[in-house]
Amino acid sequence: MSFVRRIEEDILLLKIRHGDQAAYATIYDRYVDALFRYISFRVRSTEQAEDLTSELFLKVWQYLTDGDKDRVQNIRAFLYQSARNLIADHYRTMQDELPLDEAMDVTLDKQSRHLSVEQRLTLSEVEQGLTKLKGEWQEIIILAHVEGMKPGEIAPIIGKSAATTRVMLHRALQELKKVLNQGNL
């Protein structure tokens, strides 16, 4: 994230802490699509992703205006960390595992409308390969290669250092490569 954008988000965060709904709307507009995409990779259906995305932004608004709002230093990291927690709570209440493979079908349908048959097969294989990885590695690959985040941006979301995140991403990609080369998807 650029320095100017970081300063802009810090100013928006200050305004939000004082109840400025327009500032929150700016943050919402900036992140809603990316967070919906992130959540849709982790839940069963588009409807669940929509519900969780709405719940996420409502809870974050309530927290920032009522809670211990001074603890939030990076709104982007806070939003993604909150989304992670909300998804975990969602599955904890359902007593289910994170079914990335089922969410992939919904995401693939949305993305594949504009892809050739050859590109769709490749995307489908990668998505199936992702389901073979452990959850933390799936998440890091999604944040890095779907959301376009750098390891330094992912680190505060997953609660690790940037160096550890880089190593985890490298290992996750190596494992994905191994899974894809085995071809038993």
Residue frames relative to the residue before (quaternion, step in Angstrom):
aa qw qx qy qz dx dy dz
M 1.0000 0.0000 0.0000 0.0000 0.00 0.00 0.00
S 0.4717 -0.6914 0.4709 0.2787 3.55 -0.91 0.92
F 0.6492 -0.5321 0.3877 0.3811 3.52 -1.26 0.51
V 0.6565 0.5187 -0.3105 0.4513 3.58 0.93 -0.91
R 0.6659 0.4923 -0.3060 0.4697 3.57 0.93 -0.89
R 0.6257 0.5365 -0.3363 0.4556 3.59 1.01 -0.77
I 0.6479 0.5012 -0.3125 0.4811 3.61 0.96 -0.85
E 0.6371 0.5300 -0.3215 0.4581 3.57 0.97 -0.89
E 0.6848 0.4735 -0.2898 0.4722 3.60 0.92 -0.87
D 0.6041 0.5409 -0.3569 0.4639 3.60 1.08 -0.60
I 0.6450 0.5064 -0.3118 0.4799 3.58 1.02 -0.82
L 0.6414 0.5112 -0.3195 0.4745 3.58 0.98 -0.85
L 0.6389 0.5319 -0.3224 0.4527 3.59 0.98 -0.82
L 0.6331 0.5187 -0.3271 0.4724 3.59 1.01 -0.77
K 0.6571 0.5040 -0.3070 0.4690 3.57 0.96 -0.87
I 0.6395 0.5281 -0.3223 0.4564 3.59 0.99 -0.85
R 0.6308 0.5505 -0.3309 0.4354 3.58 0.99 -0.83
H 0.7134 0.3954 -0.2388 0.5270 3.57 1.23 -0.48
G 0.6495 -0.5867 0.2953 0.3831 3.56 1.23 0.48
D 0.3910 0.7291 -0.4777 0.2955 3.61 1.19 0.33
Q 0.2873 -0.7988 0.5105 0.1368 3.57 -0.29 1.30
A 0.6138 0.5514 -0.3515 0.4423 3.60 1.05 -0.65
A 0.6311 0.5151 -0.3298 0.4770 3.60 1.04 -0.74
Y 0.6551 0.4943 -0.3133 0.4779 3.58 0.99 -0.80
A 0.6129 0.5435 -0.3469 0.4567 3.58 1.04 -0.70
T 0.6193 0.5353 -0.3352 0.4665 3.59 1.07 -0.71
I 0.6545 0.4894 -0.3006 0.4917 3.58 0.96 -0.88
Y 0.6258 0.5412 -0.3264 0.4571 3.57 0.97 -0.87
D 0.6833 0.4862 -0.2870 0.4629 3.59 0.78 -1.01
R 0.6617 0.5284 -0.2991 0.4399 3.55 1.00 -0.83
Y 0.8309 0.2782 -0.0983 0.4718 3.61 0.92 -0.88
V 0.4856 0.7077 -0.4395 0.2649 3.62 1.10 -0.36
D 0.6773 0.4945 -0.3126 0.4461 3.63 0.84 -0.86
A 0.6715 0.4956 -0.2980 0.4633 3.57 0.91 -0.90
L 0.6823 0.4739 -0.2963 0.4713 3.59 0.93 -0.83
F 0.6042 0.5290 -0.3593 0.4754 3.60 1.05 -0.63
R 0.6503 0.5104 -0.3121 0.4682 3.57 0.93 -0.89
Y 0.6443 0.5224 -0.3089 0.4653 3.58 0.95 -0.91
I 0.6880 0.4699 -0.2800 0.4768 3.59 0.86 -0.95
S 0.6611 0.5265 -0.3225 0.4262 3.60 0.93 -0.83
F 0.5954 0.5435 -0.3644 0.4662 3.59 1.21 -0.40
R 0.7539 0.4245 -0.1998 0.4599 3.58 1.15 -0.56
V 0.7409 0.3607 -0.2298 0.5178 3.64 1.19 -0.20
R 0.7028 -0.5416 0.3106 0.3411 3.54 -1.32 0.39
S 0.8430 0.0827 0.0054 0.5315 3.58 0.87 -0.80
T 0.6520 -0.5021 0.4042 0.3993 3.50 -1.34 0.33
E 0.6358 0.5426 -0.3285 0.4397 3.58 0.99 -0.82
Q 0.6522 0.4969 -0.3132 0.4791 3.58 0.97 -0.85
A 0.6397 0.5231 -0.3232 0.4612 3.57 0.99 -0.82
E 0.6459 0.5106 -0.3188 0.4695 3.59 0.97 -0.83
D 0.6651 0.5058 -0.3033 0.4580 3.58 0.91 -0.92
L 0.6837 0.4822 -0.2880 0.4659 3.57 0.89 -0.92
T 0.6218 0.5306 -0.3425 0.4631 3.60 1.05 -0.71
S 0.6497 0.5042 -0.3105 0.4767 3.59 0.95 -0.85
E 0.6590 0.5092 -0.2987 0.4661 3.55 0.93 -0.95
L 0.6134 0.5636 -0.3359 0.4397 3.57 1.02 -0.83
F 0.7261 0.4366 -0.2651 0.4603 3.57 0.70 -1.03
L 0.6093 0.5317 -0.3557 0.4685 3.60 1.10 -0.58
K 0.6841 0.4852 -0.2886 0.4619 3.59 0.86 -0.96
V 0.6431 0.5093 -0.3307 0.4665 3.59 0.96 -0.79
W 0.6255 0.5276 -0.3373 0.4654 3.61 0.95 -0.80
Q 0.6706 0.4958 -0.2971 0.4649 3.57 0.86 -0.98
Y 0.6601 0.5115 -0.3101 0.4545 3.57 0.92 -0.85
L 0.7061 0.4780 -0.2728 0.4455 3.56 0.85 -0.97
T 0.7396 0.4011 -0.2372 0.4857 3.59 1.04 -0.64
D 0.7805 0.3176 -0.1706 0.5107 3.62 1.15 -0.49
G 0.7347 0.4844 -0.2348 0.4129 3.56 0.97 -0.87
D 0.7451 -0.3363 0.3170 0.4808 3.49 -1.27 -0.63
K 0.0449 -0.8911 0.4516 -0.0056 3.51 0.78 1.17
D 0.6085 0.5838 -0.3614 0.3978 3.60 1.11 -0.49
R 0.5726 0.6050 -0.3767 0.4053 3.59 1.24 -0.30
V 0.6229 0.5359 -0.3452 0.4535 3.61 1.16 -0.46
Q 0.0860 -0.8168 0.5705 0.0061 3.55 -0.61 1.18
N 0.7757 0.1841 -0.0787 0.5985 3.58 1.15 -0.66
I 0.3390 -0.7905 0.4723 0.1928 3.59 -0.21 1.25
R 0.6373 0.5336 -0.3369 0.4422 3.59 0.97 -0.78
A 0.6709 0.4771 -0.2913 0.4873 3.59 0.86 -0.94
F 0.6429 0.5293 -0.3218 0.4505 3.58 0.99 -0.82
L 0.6467 0.5179 -0.3197 0.4598 3.60 0.96 -0.83
Y 0.6910 0.4649 -0.2856 0.4741 3.60 0.86 -0.92
Q 0.6351 0.5105 -0.3326 0.4748 3.61 1.01 -0.75
S 0.6432 0.5116 -0.3132 0.4760 3.57 1.01 -0.79
A 0.6310 0.5214 -0.3294 0.4705 3.59 1.03 -0.76
R 0.6179 0.5370 -0.3334 0.4676 3.60 0.99 -0.83
N 0.6858 0.4871 -0.2818 0.4615 3.57 0.86 -0.98
L 0.6504 0.5203 -0.3112 0.4575 3.57 0.98 -0.83
I 0.6414 0.5059 -0.3169 0.4820 3.59 1.00 -0.81
A 0.6462 0.5084 -0.3224 0.4691 3.59 0.94 -0.84
D 0.6478 0.5048 -0.3139 0.4764 3.61 0.96 -0.83
H 0.6185 0.5572 -0.3336 0.4424 3.56 0.99 -0.85
Y 0.7354 0.4070 -0.2369 0.4873 3.57 0.82 -0.95
R 0.5796 0.5619 -0.3799 0.4516 3.57 1.13 -0.52
T 0.6832 0.4683 -0.2947 0.4765 3.58 0.94 -0.81
M 0.6823 0.4485 -0.2824 0.5035 3.58 1.13 -0.54
Q 0.2560 -0.7835 0.5121 0.2416 3.59 1.30 -0.33
D 0.4589 0.6513 -0.4402 0.4141 3.49 0.81 1.15
E 0.4877 -0.6231 0.5064 0.3428 3.57 -1.25 0.20
L 0.5828 -0.5583 0.4456 0.3875 3.56 -1.24 0.35
P 0.1484 -0.8387 0.5200 0.0644 3.62 -0.30 1.20
L 0.1088 -0.8319 0.5423 0.0448 3.57 0.44 1.17
D 0.6257 0.5677 -0.3538 0.4013 3.60 0.96 -0.75
E 0.6720 0.4743 -0.3093 0.4772 3.61 1.02 -0.70
A 0.6353 0.5159 -0.3303 0.4702 3.59 1.03 -0.70
M 0.5731 0.6095 -0.3709 0.4031 3.56 1.12 -0.63
D 0.6226 0.5591 -0.3503 0.4208 3.59 0.98 -0.81
V 0.6572 0.5011 -0.3050 0.4733 3.58 0.93 -0.89
T 0.6830 0.4884 -0.2821 0.4642 3.57 0.87 -0.99
L 0.6392 0.5290 -0.3241 0.4544 3.56 0.97 -0.86
D 0.6374 0.5331 -0.3366 0.4429 3.60 0.92 -0.85
K 0.6687 0.5005 -0.3018 0.4597 3.60 0.94 -0.87
Q 0.7352 0.4421 -0.2360 0.4565 3.55 0.89 -0.97
S 0.6965 0.5410 -0.2831 0.3768 3.57 0.97 -0.85
R 0.4556 0.7011 -0.4514 0.3116 3.61 1.17 -0.19
H 0.7724 0.3462 -0.1640 0.5065 3.57 1.08 -0.73
L 0.6008 0.5717 -0.3512 0.4345 3.59 1.26 0.23
S 0.5201 -0.6093 0.4910 0.3423 3.56 -1.20 0.53
V 0.6788 -0.4775 0.3528 0.4322 3.60 -1.26 0.29
E 0.6451 0.5277 -0.3161 0.4531 3.60 0.96 -0.85
Q 0.6681 0.4842 -0.2964 0.4810 3.59 0.95 -0.85
R 0.6311 0.5379 -0.3360 0.4465 3.60 1.01 -0.76
L 0.6436 0.5136 -0.3297 0.4619 3.57 0.94 -0.83
T 0.6563 0.5061 -0.3126 0.4642 3.56 0.92 -0.85
L 0.6590 0.4981 -0.3033 0.4751 3.58 0.90 -0.90
S 0.6456 0.5218 -0.3144 0.4606 3.57 0.95 -0.84
E 0.6580 0.5081 -0.3089 0.4620 3.58 0.94 -0.85
V 0.6452 0.5058 -0.3185 0.4758 3.58 0.98 -0.83
E 0.6566 0.5068 -0.3134 0.4624 3.59 0.91 -0.86
Q 0.6525 0.4894 -0.3149 0.4854 3.59 0.97 -0.78
G 0.6315 0.5343 -0.3250 0.4583 3.56 1.03 -0.77
L 0.6111 0.5601 -0.3411 0.4433 3.57 1.05 -0.76
T 0.6463 0.5412 -0.3270 0.4272 3.58 0.98 -0.79
K 0.6315 0.5401 -0.3269 0.4501 3.59 1.20 -0.41
L 0.6211 0.5450 -0.3353 0.4525 3.59 1.26 -0.29
K 0.5753 -0.5645 0.4443 0.3911 3.56 -1.22 0.41
G 0.7130 -0.5262 0.2846 0.3658 3.55 -1.18 0.70
E 0.6655 0.5106 -0.3127 0.4457 3.58 0.91 -0.89
W 0.6632 0.4886 -0.3046 0.4782 3.59 1.02 -0.77
Q 0.5889 0.5525 -0.3643 0.4638 3.60 1.06 -0.70
E 0.6816 0.5157 -0.2823 0.4357 3.52 0.86 -1.06
I 0.6674 0.4981 -0.3085 0.4597 3.59 0.89 -0.88
I 0.6508 0.4990 -0.3212 0.4735 3.60 0.95 -0.80
I 0.6389 0.5193 -0.3266 0.4642 3.60 0.97 -0.81
L 0.6780 0.4853 -0.2993 0.4638 3.59 0.86 -0.93
A 0.7078 0.4643 -0.2711 0.4582 3.59 0.94 -0.85
H 0.8361 0.2745 -0.1106 0.4619 3.56 0.72 -1.03
V 0.6659 0.4133 -0.3206 0.5319 3.60 1.20 -0.20
E 0.7562 0.3578 -0.1947 0.5121 3.57 0.89 -0.96
G 0.4111 -0.7558 0.4349 0.2657 3.60 1.25 -0.22
M 0.3984 0.7227 -0.4762 0.3038 3.58 1.13 0.56
K 0.4224 -0.6655 0.5571 0.2614 3.51 -1.27 0.55
P 0.6788 -0.5016 0.3345 0.4193 3.61 -1.17 0.45
G 0.6411 0.5308 -0.3241 0.4498 3.59 1.02 -0.72
E 0.6674 0.4699 -0.2935 0.4976 3.59 1.16 -0.55
I 0.6428 0.5191 -0.3139 0.4678 3.58 1.12 -0.65
A 0.5713 0.6594 -0.3622 0.3280 3.58 1.02 -0.86
P 0.7219 0.4116 -0.2953 0.4715 3.67 0.68 -0.88
I 0.5915 0.5749 -0.3692 0.4282 3.60 1.14 -0.47
I 0.7767 0.3255 -0.1698 0.5118 3.57 0.91 -0.93
G 0.4874 -0.7072 0.4042 0.3146 3.58 1.29 0.03
K 0.5573 0.5576 -0.4042 0.4638 3.58 1.10 0.73
S 0.5791 -0.5485 0.4494 0.4022 3.56 -1.29 0.15
A 0.6496 -0.5145 0.3842 0.4071 3.57 -1.26 0.36
A 0.6475 0.5190 -0.3226 0.4553 3.60 0.98 -0.82
T 0.6521 0.4997 -0.3098 0.4787 3.59 0.95 -0.85
T 0.6422 0.5265 -0.3187 0.4569 3.56 0.98 -0.82
R 0.6292 0.5302 -0.3279 0.4641 3.60 0.99 -0.81
V 0.6623 0.4961 -0.2986 0.4754 3.57 0.94 -0.92
M 0.6557 0.5109 -0.3128 0.4595 3.59 0.92 -0.89
L 0.6469 0.5109 -0.3196 0.4674 3.58 0.97 -0.83
H 0.6385 0.5221 -0.3227 0.4643 3.57 0.95 -0.85
R 0.6840 0.4799 -0.2856 0.4693 3.59 0.86 -0.94
A 0.6396 0.5253 -0.3270 0.4561 3.56 0.99 -0.81
L 0.6661 0.4921 -0.2984 0.4744 3.59 0.97 -0.86
Q 0.6243 0.5251 -0.3385 0.4691 3.59 1.04 -0.73
E 0.6648 0.4933 -0.3022 0.4727 3.58 0.94 -0.85
L 0.6296 0.5208 -0.3305 0.4724 3.59 1.01 -0.78
K 0.6339 0.5289 -0.3169 0.4668 3.56 0.99 -0.84
K 0.6446 0.5193 -0.3073 0.4696 3.56 0.99 -0.87
V 0.6535 0.5107 -0.3033 0.4692 3.59 0.95 -0.92
L 0.6834 0.4869 -0.2876 0.4616 3.57 0.91 -0.91
N 0.6546 0.5086 -0.3122 0.4641 3.60 1.04 -0.72
Q 0.6132 0.5387 -0.3537 0.4569 3.60 1.13 -0.59
G 0.2663 -0.8309 0.4561 0.1749 3.56 1.19 -0.57
N 0.5572 0.6008 -0.4158 0.3945 3.63 1.14 0.25
L 0.1685 0.7875 -0.5621 0.1883 3.52 0.68 1.18
